[in-house]
Amino acid sequence: MYGRVGAALAALMILGAAPASAQTVEFTLINNSSQALHYFYTTPSTEENWGDDLLGEDGTLESGEQGAVTIGDGSDQCLYDFRFETGEGNLLEVPAIDICTLDSYTLTD
């Protein structure tokens, strides 16, 4: 009997020690600012380097538009920093957005 209990406890310990699985998060980005959004970068808040532009090579989110955004960088983190760049050259960085509970994000002036 102790052999089965010991094996079960060992299995639970192995499962508990496994790293959290990577996630893919999709949400709606709403541009309620007065400027066209040309670039949108994210990074886990624990990192220093920005990821790829999530709007893509030819992507622009005009004022008043919205679109689906997917973060699938292999991270298991929930807190992300966002970086927005407009066609007019304005830059906005927003720290510590919880993407695990995010359904939409609205950019305003």
Buried (B, 14 or more C-beta within 10 A) or exposed (E): EEEEEEEEEEEEEEEEEEEEEEBEBEBEBBBEBEBBBBBBBBBBBEBEEBBEBBBEEEBBBEBEEBBEBEBEBEBEBBEBBBBBBBEEEEEEEEEEBEBEEBEEBEBEE
